[in-house]
Amino acid sequence: MVNEGCLSIPGYIGEIKRSELVRVKAQNARGVEVKIKAEGLLAEVLEHEIDHLNGILYIDHLESQDKFRKLEPPKKPSDSAATKEGEPE
Ligand SMILES: [Zn+2]
């Protein structure tokens, strides 16, 4: 399982299954066939982007809504200062 997000769905992240190893056959910019064997993050990225070409988003791979969540906005420095003021020393 990997945590994955996408600029098509900003501010959210989902936990989905991705292949650990992929083999991709494609054409380069000159139209010459190339074969790519990838693992880890590159395999995940290739699957994600090839899914886009087929009209599939990572949310289509969610096993349940529990695996989909909104990202927390980054905390402002002033928030942590306010918390420290209220804490006992
Ligand atoms: Zn995407």
PDB file of the backbone (N, CA, C, O) and the ligand in Angstrom, with CONECT records:
HET     ZN  A 101       1
ATOM      1  N   MET A   1       0.849  -1.182   0.000  1.00  0.00           N
ATOM      2  CA  MET A   1       0.000   0.000   0.000  1.00  0.00           C
ATOM      3  C   MET A   1       0.895   1.246   0.000  1.00  0.00           C
ATOM      4  O   MET A   1       1.922   1.299   0.677  1.00  0.00           O
ATOM      5  N   VAL A   2       0.476   2.229  -0.771  1.00  0.00           N
ATOM      6  CA  VAL A   2       1.212   3.495  -0.820  1.00  0.00           C
ATOM      7  C   VAL A   2       0.226   4.646  -0.635  1.00  0.00           C
ATOM      8  O   VAL A   2      -0.955   4.534  -0.966  1.00  0.00           O
ATOM      9  N   ASN A   3       0.730   5.737  -0.107  1.00  0.00           N
ATOM     10  CA  ASN A   3      -0.065   6.960  -0.029  1.00  0.00           C
ATOM     11  C   ASN A   3       0.183   7.737  -1.300  1.00  0.00           C
ATOM     12  O   ASN A   3       1.324   8.024  -1.663  1.00  0.00           O
ATOM     13  N   GLU A   4      -0.900   8.072  -1.967  1.00  0.00           N
ATOM     14  CA  GLU A   4      -0.751   8.721  -3.258  1.00  0.00           C
ATOM     15  C   GLU A   4      -1.680   9.917  -3.362  1.00  0.00           C
ATOM     16  O   GLU A   4      -2.813   9.889  -2.882  1.00  0.00           O
ATOM     17  N   GLY A   5      -1.181  10.967  -3.998  1.00  0.00           N
ATOM     18  CA  GLY A   5      -1.979  12.148  -4.270  1.00  0.00           C
ATOM     19  C   GLY A   5      -1.865  12.493  -5.741  1.00  0.00           C
ATOM     20  O   GLY A   5      -1.134  11.841  -6.487  1.00  0.00           O
ATOM     21  N   CYS A   6      -2.594  13.524  -6.158  1.00  0.00           N
ATOM     22  CA  CYS A   6      -2.581  13.910  -7.568  1.00  0.00           C
ATOM     23  C   CYS A   6      -3.048  15.355  -7.689  1.00  0.00           C
ATOM     24  O   CYS A   6      -3.954  15.781  -6.972  1.00  0.00           O
ATOM     25  N   LEU A   7      -2.440  16.098  -8.582  1.00  0.00           N
ATOM     26  CA  LEU A   7      -2.848  17.483  -8.795  1.00  0.00           C
ATOM     27  C   LEU A   7      -4.256  17.573  -9.373  1.00  0.00           C
ATOM     28  O   LEU A   7      -4.840  18.657  -9.387  1.00  0.00           O
ATOM     29  N   SER A   8      -4.812  16.463  -9.849  1.00  0.00           N
ATOM     30  CA  SER A   8      -6.205  16.456 -10.318  1.00  0.00           C
ATOM     31  C   SER A   8      -7.181  16.519  -9.149  1.00  0.00           C
ATOM     32  O   SER A   8      -8.346  16.878  -9.324  1.00  0.00           O
ATOM     33  N   ILE A   9      -6.695  16.162  -7.935  1.00  0.00           N
ATOM     34  CA  ILE A   9      -7.529  16.175  -6.733  1.00  0.00           C
ATOM     35  C   ILE A   9      -6.711  16.846  -5.631  1.00  0.00           C
ATOM     36  O   ILE A   9      -6.260  16.171  -4.705  1.00  0.00           O
ATOM     37  N   PRO A  10      -6.513  18.164  -5.716  1.00  0.00           N
ATOM     38  CA  PRO A  10      -5.629  18.830  -4.761  1.00  0.00           C
ATOM     39  C   PRO A  10      -6.141  18.765  -3.327  1.00  0.00           C
ATOM     40  O   PRO A  10      -7.342  18.865  -3.075  1.00  0.00           O
ATOM     41  N   GLY A  11      -5.203  18.594  -2.390  1.00  0.00           N
ATOM     42  CA  GLY A  11      -5.545  18.633  -0.970  1.00  0.00           C
ATOM     43  C   GLY A  11      -5.998  17.306  -0.392  1.00  0.00           C
ATOM     44  O   GLY A  11      -6.410  17.259   0.767  1.00  0.00           O
ATOM     45  N   TYR A  12      -5.938  16.234  -1.154  1.00  0.00           N
ATOM     46  CA  TYR A  12      -6.369  14.925  -0.667  1.00  0.00           C
ATOM     47  C   TYR A  12      -5.292  13.886  -0.939  1.00  0.00           C
ATOM     48  O   TYR A  12      -4.409  14.078  -1.776  1.00  0.00           O
ATOM     49  N   ILE A  13      -5.390  12.775  -0.205  1.00  0.00           N
ATOM     50  CA  ILE A  13      -4.448  11.681  -0.384  1.00  0.00           C
ATOM     51  C   ILE A  13      -5.194  10.369  -0.159  1.00  0.00           C
ATOM     52  O   ILE A  13      -6.146  10.305   0.619  1.00  0.00           O
ATOM     53  N   GLY A  14      -4.750   9.335  -0.848  1.00  0.00           N
ATOM     54  CA  GLY A  14      -5.402   8.033  -0.698  1.00  0.00           C
ATOM     55  C   GLY A  14      -4.384   6.921  -0.564  1.00  0.00           C
ATOM     56  O   GLY A  14      -3.289   6.993  -1.122  1.00  0.00           O
ATOM     57  N   GLU A  15      -4.756   5.884   0.186  1.00  0.00           N
ATOM     58  CA  GLU A  15      -3.882   4.722   0.361  1.00  0.00           C
ATOM     59  C   GLU A  15      -4.366   3.633  -0.596  1.00  0.00           C
ATOM     60  O   GLU A  15      -5.485   3.134  -0.468  1.00  0.00           O
ATOM     61  N   ILE A  16      -3.518   3.274  -1.548  1.00  0.00           N
ATOM     62  CA  ILE A  16      -3.895   2.304  -2.581  1.00  0.00           C
ATOM     63  C   ILE A  16      -2.775   1.288  -2.798  1.00  0.00           C
ATOM     64  O   ILE A  16      -1.656   1.459  -2.313  1.00  0.00           O
ATOM     65  N   LYS A  17      -3.097   0.241  -3.528  1.00  0.00           N
ATOM     66  CA  LYS A  17      -2.090  -0.754  -3.905  1.00  0.00           C
ATOM     67  C   LYS A  17      -1.482  -0.364  -5.247  1.00  0.00           C
ATOM     68  O   LYS A  17      -2.192   0.037  -6.169  1.00  0.00           O
ATOM     69  N   ARG A  18      -0.180  -0.485  -5.344  1.00  0.00           N
ATOM     70  CA  ARG A  18       0.535  -0.285  -6.605  1.00  0.00           C
ATOM     71  C   ARG A  18       1.511  -1.440  -6.781  1.00  0.00           C
ATOM     72  O   ARG A  18       1.924  -2.076  -5.811  1.00  0.00           O
ATOM     73  N   SER A  19       1.869  -1.699  -8.023  1.00  0.00           N
ATOM     74  CA  SER A  19       2.849  -2.745  -8.319  1.00  0.00           C
ATOM     75  C   SER A  19       4.227  -2.342  -7.836  1.00  0.00           C
ATOM     76  O   SER A  19       4.599  -1.171  -7.904  1.00  0.00           O
ATOM     77  N   GLU A  20       4.992  -3.322  -7.344  1.00  0.00           N
ATOM     78  CA  GLU A  20       6.359  -3.032  -6.916  1.00  0.00           C
ATOM     79  C   GLU A  20       7.315  -3.011  -8.110  1.00  0.00           C
ATOM     80  O   GLU A  20       8.366  -2.372  -8.071  1.00  0.00           O
ATOM     81  N   LEU A  21       6.929  -3.721  -9.164  1.00  0.00           N
ATOM     82  CA  LEU A  21       7.778  -3.807 -10.358  1.00  0.00           C
ATOM     83  C   LEU A  21       6.880  -3.721 -11.593  1.00  0.00           C
ATOM     84  O   LEU A  21       5.851  -4.394 -11.662  1.00  0.00           O
ATOM     85  N   VAL A  22       7.266  -2.896 -12.563  1.00  0.00           N
ATOM     86  CA  VAL A  22       6.506  -2.799 -13.816  1.00  0.00           C
ATOM     87  C   VAL A  22       7.458  -2.873 -15.005  1.00  0.00           C
ATOM     88  O   VAL A  22       8.629  -2.506 -14.921  1.00  0.00           O
ATOM     89  N   ARG A  23       6.916  -3.355 -16.098  1.00  0.00           N
ATOM     90  CA  ARG A  23       7.634  -3.315 -17.375  1.00  0.00           C
ATOM     91  C   ARG A  23       6.738  -2.552 -18.339  1.00  0.00           C
ATOM     92  O   ARG A  23       5.577  -2.909 -18.539  1.00  0.00           O
ATOM     93  N   VAL A  24       7.286  -1.502 -18.933  1.00  0.00           N
ATOM     94  CA  VAL A  24       6.517  -0.631 -19.811  1.00  0.00           C
ATOM     95  C   VAL A  24       7.139  -0.659 -21.199  1.00  0.00           C
ATOM     96  O   VAL A  24       8.355  -0.548 -21.353  1.00  0.00           O
ATOM     97  N   LYS A  25       6.288  -0.808 -22.200  1.00  0.00           N
ATOM     98  CA  LYS A  25       6.742  -0.711 -23.584  1.00  0.00           C
ATOM     99  C   LYS A  25       6.124   0.562 -24.146  1.00  0.00           C
ATOM    100  O   LYS A  25       4.913   0.766 -24.052  1.00  0.00           O
ATOM    101  N   ALA A  26       6.962   1.420 -24.733  1.00  0.00           N
ATOM    102  CA  ALA A  26       6.473   2.712 -25.207  1.00  0.00           C
ATOM    103  C   ALA A  26       7.302   3.160 -26.401  1.00  0.00           C
ATOM    104  O   ALA A  26       8.183   2.437 -26.867  1.00  0.00           O
ATOM    105  N   GLN A  27       7.015   4.345 -26.883  1.00  0.00           N
ATOM    106  CA  GLN A  27       7.815   4.946 -27.947  1.00  0.00           C
ATOM    107  C   GLN A  27       8.476   6.203 -27.394  1.00  0.00           C
ATOM    108  O   GLN A  27       7.856   6.951 -26.638  1.00  0.00           O
ATOM    109  N   ASN A  28       9.725   6.435 -27.767  1.00  0.00           N
ATOM    110  CA  ASN A  28      10.374   7.681 -27.355  1.00  0.00           C
ATOM    111  C   ASN A  28       9.950   8.807 -28.300  1.00  0.00           C
ATOM    112  O   ASN A  28       9.110   8.601 -29.177  1.00  0.00           O
ATOM    113  N   ALA A  29      10.524   9.987 -28.123  1.00  0.00           N
ATOM    114  CA  ALA A  29      10.127  11.167 -28.899  1.00  0.00           C
ATOM    115  C   ALA A  29      10.362  10.984 -30.399  1.00  0.00           C
ATOM    116  O   ALA A  29       9.741  11.674 -31.208  1.00  0.00           O
ATOM    117  N   ARG A  30      11.267  10.044 -30.788  1.00  0.00           N
ATOM    118  CA  ARG A  30      11.552   9.789 -32.219  1.00  0.00           C
ATOM    119  C   ARG A  30      10.704   8.654 -32.776  1.00  0.00           C
ATOM    120  O   ARG A  30      10.836   8.288 -33.944  1.00  0.00           O
ATOM    121  N   GLY A  31       9.827   8.094 -31.931  1.00  0.00           N
ATOM    122  CA  GLY A  31       8.972   7.005 -32.386  1.00  0.00           C
ATOM    123  C   GLY A  31       9.621   5.644 -32.306  1.00  0.00           C
ATOM    124  O   GLY A  31       9.077   4.667 -32.820  1.00  0.00           O
ATOM    125  N   VAL A  32      10.770   5.564 -31.674  1.00  0.00           N
ATOM    126  CA  VAL A  32      11.486   4.300 -31.519  1.00  0.00           C
ATOM    127  C   VAL A  32      10.964   3.586 -30.266  1.00  0.00           C
ATOM    128  O   VAL A  32      10.840   4.189 -29.200  1.00  0.00           O
ATOM    129  N   GLU A  33      10.664   2.296 -30.416  1.00  0.00           N
ATOM    130  CA  GLU A  33      10.165   1.540 -29.272  1.00  0.00           C
ATOM    131  C   GLU A  33      11.222   1.436 -28.186  1.00  0.00           C
ATOM    132  O   GLU A  33      12.386   1.143 -28.457  1.00  0.00           O
ATOM    133  N   VAL A  34      10.794   1.683 -26.939  1.00  0.00           N
ATOM    134  CA  VAL A  34      11.677   1.538 -25.782  1.00  0.00           C
ATOM    135  C   VAL A  34      10.961   0.665 -24.750  1.00  0.00           C
ATOM    136  O   VAL A  34       9.733   0.651 -24.664  1.00  0.00           O
ATOM    137  N   LYS A  35      11.763  -0.061 -23.971  1.00  0.00           N
ATOM    138  CA  LYS A  35      11.221  -0.875 -22.889  1.00  0.00           C
ATOM    139  C   LYS A  35      11.830  -0.377 -21.592  1.00  0.00           C
ATOM    140  O   LYS A  35      13.040  -0.175 -21.497  1.00  0.00           O
ATOM    141  N   ILE A  36      10.980  -0.181 -20.598  1.00  0.00           N
ATOM    142  CA  ILE A  36      11.438   0.328 -19.306  1.00  0.00           C
ATOM    143  C   ILE A  36      11.038  -0.674 -18.234  1.00  0.00           C
ATOM    144  O   ILE A  36       9.875  -1.067 -18.142  1.00  0.00           O
ATOM    145  N   LYS A  37      12.000  -1.080 -17.431  1.00  0.00           N
ATOM    146  CA  LYS A  37      11.724  -1.922 -16.264  1.00  0.00           C
ATOM    147  C   LYS A  37      11.952  -1.037 -15.049  1.00  0.00           C
ATOM    148  O   LYS A  37      13.041  -0.491 -14.873  1.00  0.00           O
ATOM    149  N   ALA A  38      10.933  -0.892 -14.213  1.00  0.00           N
ATOM    150  CA  ALA A  38      11.052   0.031 -13.077  1.00  0.00           C
ATOM    151  C   ALA A  38      10.499  -0.606 -11.822  1.00  0.00           C
ATOM    152  O   ALA A  38       9.616  -1.462 -11.877  1.00  0.00           O
ATOM    153  N   GLU A  39      11.036  -0.174 -10.677  1.00  0.00           N
ATOM    154  CA  GLU A  39      10.530  -0.637  -9.387  1.00  0.00           C
ATOM    155  C   GLU A  39      10.420   0.545  -8.438  1.00  0.00           C
ATOM    156  O   GLU A  39      10.953   1.623  -8.700  1.00  0.00           O
ATOM    157  N   GLY A  40       9.719   0.323  -7.328  1.00  0.00           N
ATOM    158  CA  GLY A  40       9.598   1.362  -6.309  1.00  0.00           C
ATOM    159  C   GLY A  40       8.814   2.568  -6.793  1.00  0.00           C
ATOM    160  O   GLY A  40       7.791   2.442  -7.466  1.00  0.00           O
ATOM    161  N   LEU A  41       9.321   3.746  -6.432  1.00  0.00           N
ATOM    162  CA  LEU A  41       8.610   4.989  -6.739  1.00  0.00           C
ATOM    163  C   LEU A  41       8.425   5.199  -8.238  1.00  0.00           C
ATOM    164  O   LEU A  41       7.371   5.667  -8.670  1.00  0.00           O
ATOM    165  N   LEU A  42       9.455   4.852  -9.050  1.00  0.00           N
ATOM    166  CA  LEU A  42       9.315   5.029 -10.501  1.00  0.00           C
ATOM    167  C   LEU A  42       8.209   4.132 -11.057  1.00  0.00           C
ATOM    168  O   LEU A  42       7.464   4.552 -11.942  1.00  0.00           O
ATOM    169  N   ALA A  43       8.094   2.900 -10.549  1.00  0.00           N
ATOM    170  CA  ALA A  43       7.009   2.004 -10.971  1.00  0.00           C
ATOM    171  C   ALA A  43       5.659   2.622 -10.614  1.00  0.00           C
ATOM    172  O   ALA A  43       4.717   2.582 -11.407  1.00  0.00           O
ATOM    173  N   GLU A  44       5.577   3.193  -9.412  1.00  0.00           N
ATOM    174  CA  GLU A  44       4.329   3.828  -8.955  1.00  0.00           C
ATOM    175  C   GLU A  44       3.959   5.003  -9.863  1.00  0.00           C
ATOM    176  O   GLU A  44       2.804   5.160 -10.259  1.00  0.00           O
ATOM    177  N   VAL A  45       4.957   5.817 -10.182  1.00  0.00           N
ATOM    178  CA  VAL A  45       4.718   6.994 -11.025  1.00  0.00           C
ATOM    179  C   VAL A  45       4.267   6.569 -12.428  1.00  0.00           C
ATOM    180  O   VAL A  45       3.329   7.143 -12.981  1.00  0.00           O
ATOM    181  N   LEU A  46       4.936   5.564 -12.998  1.00  0.00           N
ATOM    182  CA  LEU A  46       4.551   5.100 -14.339  1.00  0.00           C
ATOM    183  C   LEU A  46       3.117   4.585 -14.339  1.00  0.00           C
ATOM    184  O   LEU A  46       2.350   4.896 -15.250  1.00  0.00           O
ATOM    185  N   GLU A  47       2.746   3.803 -13.329  1.00  0.00           N
ATOM    186  CA  GLU A  47       1.358   3.312 -13.257  1.00  0.00           C
ATOM    187  C   GLU A  47       0.368   4.465 -13.133  1.00  0.00           C
ATOM    188  O   GLU A  47      -0.673   4.489 -13.789  1.00  0.00           O
ATOM    189  N   HIS A  48       0.722   5.424 -12.270  1.00  0.00           N
ATOM    190  CA  HIS A  48      -0.151   6.587 -12.056  1.00  0.00           C
ATOM    191  C   HIS A  48      -0.387   7.328 -13.376  1.00  0.00           C
ATOM    192  O   HIS A  48      -1.525   7.635 -13.732  1.00  0.00           O
ATOM    193  N   GLU A  49       0.704   7.611 -14.096  1.00  0.00           N
ATOM    194  CA  GLU A  49       0.592   8.403 -15.329  1.00  0.00           C
ATOM    195  C   GLU A  49      -0.063   7.606 -16.465  1.00  0.00           C
ATOM    196  O   GLU A  49      -0.820   8.174 -17.252  1.00  0.00           O
ATOM    197  N   ILE A  50       0.211   6.317 -16.559  1.00  0.00           N
ATOM    198  CA  ILE A  50      -0.441   5.504 -17.593  1.00  0.00           C
ATOM    199  C   ILE A  50      -1.933   5.386 -17.292  1.00  0.00           C
ATOM    200  O   ILE A  50      -2.758   5.370 -18.205  1.00  0.00           O
ATOM    201  N   ASP A  51      -2.276   5.303 -15.990  1.00  0.00           N
ATOM    202  CA  ASP A  51      -3.691   5.336 -15.618  1.00  0.00           C
ATOM    203  C   ASP A  51      -4.363   6.599 -16.155  1.00  0.00           C
ATOM    204  O   ASP A  51      -5.469   6.540 -16.692  1.00  0.00           O
ATOM    205  N   HIS A  52      -3.682   7.749 -16.006  1.00  0.00           N
ATOM    206  CA  HIS A  52      -4.254   9.005 -16.511  1.00  0.00           C
ATOM    207  C   HIS A  52      -4.558   8.896 -18.009  1.00  0.00           C
ATOM    208  O   HIS A  52      -5.605   9.355 -18.465  1.00  0.00           O
ATOM    209  N   LEU A  53      -3.652   8.294 -18.765  1.00  0.00           N
ATOM    210  CA  LEU A  53      -3.878   8.153 -20.213  1.00  0.00           C
ATOM    211  C   LEU A  53      -5.122   7.332 -20.511  1.00  0.00           C
ATOM    212  O   LEU A  53      -5.745   7.478 -21.563  1.00  0.00           O
ATOM    213  N   ASN A  54      -5.476   6.455 -19.555  1.00  0.00           N
ATOM    214  CA  ASN A  54      -6.663   5.603 -19.720  1.00  0.00           C
ATOM    215  C   ASN A  54      -7.877   6.148 -18.961  1.00  0.00           C
ATOM    216  O   ASN A  54      -8.880   5.454 -18.797  1.00  0.00           O
ATOM    217  N   GLY A  55      -7.771   7.408 -18.497  1.00  0.00           N
ATOM    218  CA  GLY A  55      -8.911   8.037 -17.810  1.00  0.00           C
ATOM    219  C   GLY A  55      -9.149   7.537 -16.400  1.00  0.00           C
ATOM    220  O   GLY A  55     -10.253   7.666 -15.871  1.00  0.00           O
ATOM    221  N   ILE A  56      -8.120   6.967 -15.785  1.00  0.00           N
ATOM    222  CA  ILE A  56      -8.258   6.410 -14.437  1.00  0.00           C
ATOM    223  C   ILE A  56      -7.493   7.293 -13.452  1.00  0.00           C
ATOM    224  O   ILE A  56      -6.361   7.696 -13.720  1.00  0.00           O
ATOM    225  N   LEU A  57      -8.118   7.592 -12.313  1.00  0.00           N
ATOM    226  CA  LEU A  57      -7.464   8.341 -11.237  1.00  0.00           C
ATOM    227  C   LEU A  57      -7.158   7.393 -10.088  1.00  0.00           C
ATOM    228  O   LEU A  57      -7.746   6.315  -9.989  1.00  0.00           O
ATOM    229  N   TYR A  58      -6.224   7.802  -9.208  1.00  0.00           N
ATOM    230  CA  TYR A  58      -5.870   6.912  -8.093  1.00  0.00           C
ATOM    231  C   TYR A  58      -7.075   6.597  -7.216  1.00  0.00           C
ATOM    232  O   TYR A  58      -7.131   5.530  -6.605  1.00  0.00           O
ATOM    233  N   ILE A  59      -8.045   7.518  -7.148  1.00  0.00           N
ATOM    234  CA  ILE A  59      -9.232   7.254  -6.317  1.00  0.00           C
ATOM    235  C   ILE A  59     -10.032   6.073  -6.851  1.00  0.00           C
ATOM    236  O   ILE A  59     -10.807   5.467  -6.111  1.00  0.00           O
ATOM    237  N   ASP A  60      -9.853   5.740  -8.129  1.00  0.00           N
ATOM    238  CA  ASP A  60     -10.534   4.556  -8.690  1.00  0.00           C
ATOM    239  C   ASP A  60      -9.956   3.265  -8.119  1.00  0.00           C
ATOM    240  O   ASP A  60     -10.574   2.208  -8.244  1.00  0.00           O
ATOM    241  N   HIS A  61      -8.779   3.333  -7.491  1.00  0.00           N
ATOM    242  CA  HIS A  61      -8.145   2.151  -6.887  1.00  0.00           C
ATOM    243  C   HIS A  61      -8.414   2.036  -5.387  1.00  0.00           C
ATOM    244  O   HIS A  61      -7.975   1.075  -4.756  1.00  0.00           O
ATOM    245  N   LEU A  62      -9.130   3.004  -4.808  1.00  0.00           N
ATOM    246  CA  LEU A  62      -9.407   2.956  -3.363  1.00  0.00           C
ATOM    247  C   LEU A  62     -10.266   1.745  -3.037  1.00  0.00           C
ATOM    248  O   LEU A  62     -11.269   1.484  -3.701  1.00  0.00           O
ATOM    249  N   GLU A  63      -9.858   1.005  -2.000  1.00  0.00           N
ATOM    250  CA  GLU A  63     -10.645  -0.159  -1.571  1.00  0.00           C
ATOM    251  C   GLU A  63     -11.827   0.268  -0.712  1.00  0.00           C
ATOM    252  O   GLU A  63     -12.844  -0.424  -0.657  1.00  0.00           O
ATOM    253  N   SER A  64     -11.692   1.418  -0.035  1.00  0.00           N
ATOM    254  CA  SER A  64     -12.812   1.962   0.746  1.00  0.00           C
ATOM    255  C   SER A  64     -12.589   3.460   0.950  1.00  0.00           C
ATOM    256  O   SER A  64     -11.481   3.966   0.767  1.00  0.00           O
ATOM    257  N   GLN A  65     -13.648   4.151   1.328  1.00  0.00           N
ATOM    258  CA  GLN A  65     -13.549   5.591   1.577  1.00  0.00           C
ATOM    259  C   GLN A  65     -12.660   5.891   2.779  1.00  0.00           C
ATOM    260  O   GLN A  65     -12.128   6.995   2.898  1.00  0.00           O
ATOM    261  N   ASP A  66     -12.496   4.900   3.681  1.00  0.00           N
ATOM    262  CA  ASP A  66     -11.628   5.087   4.854  1.00  0.00           C
ATOM    263  C   ASP A  66     -10.182   5.347   4.445  1.00  0.00           C
ATOM    264  O   ASP A  66      -9.406   5.914   5.214  1.00  0.00           O
ATOM    265  N   LYS A  67      -9.823   4.934   3.237  1.00  0.00           N
ATOM    266  CA  LYS A  67      -8.441   5.086   2.758  1.00  0.00           C
ATOM    267  C   LYS A  67      -8.209   6.424   2.061  1.00  0.00           C
ATOM    268  O   LYS A  67      -7.127   6.673   1.530  1.00  0.00           O
ATOM    269  N   PHE A  68      -9.225   7.283   2.065  1.00  0.00           N
ATOM    270  CA  PHE A  68      -9.151   8.580   1.391  1.00  0.00           C
ATOM    271  C   PHE A  68      -9.306   9.671   2.443  1.00  0.00           C
ATOM    272  O   PHE A  68     -10.259   9.656   3.222  1.00  0.00           O
ATOM    273  N   ARG A  69      -8.365  10.622   2.466  1.00  0.00           N
ATOM    274  CA  ARG A  69      -8.468  11.665   3.491  1.00  0.00           C
ATOM    275  C   ARG A  69      -7.947  13.006   2.978  1.00  0.00           C
ATOM    276  O   ARG A  69      -7.169  13.089   2.028  1.00  0.00           O
ATOM    277  N   LYS A  70      -8.419  14.048   3.661  1.00  0.00           N
ATOM    278  CA  LYS A  70      -7.996  15.406   3.345  1.00  0.00           C
ATOM    279  C   LYS A  70      -6.656  15.662   4.028  1.00  0.00           C
ATOM    280  O   LYS A  70      -6.457  15.280   5.181  1.00  0.00           O
ATOM    281  N   LEU A  71      -5.753  16.301   3.321  1.00  0.00           N
ATOM    282  CA  LEU A  71      -4.464  16.658   3.910  1.00  0.00           C
ATOM    283  C   LEU A  71      -4.649  17.823   4.865  1.00  0.00           C
ATOM    284  O   LEU A  71      -5.411  18.748   4.588  1.00  0.00           O
ATOM    285  N   GLU A  72      -3.944  17.774   5.999  1.00  0.00           N
ATOM    286  CA  GLU A  72      -3.981  18.885   6.947  1.00  0.00           C
ATOM    287  C   GLU A  72      -3.154  20.031   6.380  1.00  0.00           C
ATOM    288  O   GLU A  72      -2.057  19.813   5.865  1.00  0.00           O
ATOM    289  N   PRO A  73      -3.676  21.251   6.473  1.00  0.00           N
ATOM    290  CA  PRO A  73      -2.851  22.386   6.020  1.00  0.00           C
ATOM    291  C   PRO A  73      -1.633  22.531   6.921  1.00  0.00           C
ATOM    292  O   PRO A  73      -1.702  22.201   8.105  1.00  0.00           O
ATOM    293  N   PRO A  74      -0.522  23.018   6.384  1.00  0.00           N
ATOM    294  CA  PRO A  74       0.677  23.190   7.222  1.00  0.00           C
ATOM    295  C   PRO A  74       0.383  24.159   8.361  1.00  0.00           C
ATOM    296  O   PRO A  74      -0.319  25.156   8.188  1.00  0.00           O
ATOM    297  N   LYS A  75       0.940  23.839   9.538  1.00  0.00           N
ATOM    298  CA  LYS A  75       0.718  24.699  10.701  1.00  0.00           C
ATOM    299  C   LYS A  75       1.506  25.993  10.561  1.00  0.00           C
ATOM    300  O   LYS A  75       2.642  26.016  10.087  1.00  0.00           O
ATOM    301  N   LYS A  76       0.849  27.076  10.997  1.00  0.00           N
ATOM    302  CA  LYS A  76       1.516  28.373  10.971  1.00  0.00           C
ATOM    303  C   LYS A  76       2.408  28.479  12.196  1.00  0.00           C
ATOM    304  O   LYS A  76       2.074  27.935  13.248  1.00  0.00           O
ATOM    305  N   PRO A  77       3.541  29.172  12.080  1.00  0.00           N
ATOM    306  CA  PRO A  77       4.409  29.344  13.255  1.00  0.00           C
ATOM    307  C   PRO A  77       3.675  29.960  14.439  1.00  0.00           C
ATOM    308  O   PRO A  77       3.985  29.642  15.588  1.00  0.00           O
ATOM    309  N   SER A  78       2.707  30.833  14.180  1.00  0.00           N
ATOM    310  CA  SER A  78       1.978  31.483  15.277  1.00  0.00           C
ATOM    311  C   SER A  78       1.125  30.477  16.053  1.00  0.00           C
ATOM    312  O   SER A  78       0.872  30.678  17.240  1.00  0.00           O
ATOM    313  N   ASP A  79       0.667  29.374  15.389  1.00  0.00           N
ATOM    314  CA  ASP A  79      -0.121  28.345  16.075  1.00  0.00           C
ATOM    315  C   ASP A  79       0.712  27.647  17.149  1.00  0.00           C
ATOM    316  O   ASP A  79       0.229  27.438  18.262  1.00  0.00           O
ATOM    317  N   SER A  80       1.951  27.286  16.833  1.00  0.00           N
ATOM    318  CA  SER A  80       2.777  26.587  17.811  1.00  0.00           C
ATOM    319  C   SER A  80       3.166  27.520  18.955  1.00  0.00           C
ATOM    320  O   SER A  80       3.280  27.069  20.095  1.00  0.00           O
ATOM    321  N   ALA A  81       3.371  28.813  18.680  1.00  0.00           N
ATOM    322  CA  ALA A  81       3.692  29.774  19.732  1.00  0.00           C
ATOM    323  C   ALA A  81       2.524  29.907  20.702  1.00  0.00           C
ATOM    324  O   ALA A  81       2.731  30.011  21.911  1.00  0.00           O
ATOM    325  N   ALA A  82       1.300  29.904  20.181  1.00  0.00           N
ATOM    326  CA  ALA A  82       0.122  30.029  21.033  1.00  0.00           C
ATOM    327  C   ALA A  82      -0.012  28.805  21.923  1.00  0.00           C
ATOM    328  O   ALA A  82      -0.395  28.925  23.087  1.00  0.00           O
ATOM    329  N   THR A  83       0.299  27.626  21.391  1.00  0.00           N
ATOM    330  CA  THR A  83       0.216  26.389  22.185  1.00  0.00           C
ATOM    331  C   THR A  83       1.243  26.419  23.319  1.00  0.00           C
ATOM    332  O   THR A  83       0.940  26.045  24.452  1.00  0.00           O
ATOM    333  N   LYS A  84       2.450  26.865  23.004  1.00  0.00           N
ATOM    334  CA  LYS A  84       3.498  26.882  24.030  1.00  0.00           C
ATOM    335  C   LYS A  84       3.157  27.843  25.175  1.00  0.00           C
ATOM    336  O   LYS A  84       3.497  27.591  26.331  1.00  0.00           O
ATOM    337  N   GLU A  85       2.485  28.943  24.837  1.00  0.00           N
ATOM    338  CA  GLU A  85       2.125  29.899  25.884  1.00  0.00           C
ATOM    339  C   GLU A  85       1.168  29.283  26.904  1.00  0.00           C
ATOM    340  O   GLU A  85       1.201  29.623  28.086  1.00  0.00           O
ATOM    341  N   GLY A  86       0.303  28.360  26.421  1.00  0.00           N
ATOM    342  CA  GLY A  86      -0.687  27.762  27.306  1.00  0.00           C
ATOM    343  C   GLY A  86      -0.154  26.565  28.073  1.00  0.00           C
ATOM    344  O   GLY A  86      -0.823  26.080  28.986  1.00  0.00           O
ATOM    345  N   GLU A  87       1.031  26.073  27.730  1.00  0.00           N
ATOM    346  CA  GLU A  87       1.573  24.883  28.392  1.00  0.00           C
ATOM    347  C   GLU A  87       2.265  25.239  29.704  1.00  0.00           C
ATOM    348  O   GLU A  87       2.917  26.278  29.797  1.00  0.00           O
ATOM    349  N   PRO A  88       2.129  24.388  30.714  1.00  0.00           N
ATOM    350  CA  PRO A  88       2.848  24.643  31.964  1.00  0.00           C
ATOM    351  C   PRO A  88       4.352  24.485  31.774  1.00  0.00           C
ATOM    352  O   PRO A  88       4.782  23.671  30.956  1.00  0.00           O
ATOM    353  N   GLU A  89       5.134  25.222  32.489  1.00  0.00           N
ATOM    354  CA  GLU A  89       6.593  25.144  32.359  1.00  0.00           C
ATOM    355  C   GLU A  89       7.204  24.113  33.283  1.00  0.00           C
ATOM    356  O   GLU A  89       8.422  23.932  33.288  1.00  0.00           O
TER     357      GLU A  89
HETATM  358 ZN    ZN A 101      -2.135  12.356 -11.325  1.00  0.00          ZN2+
END
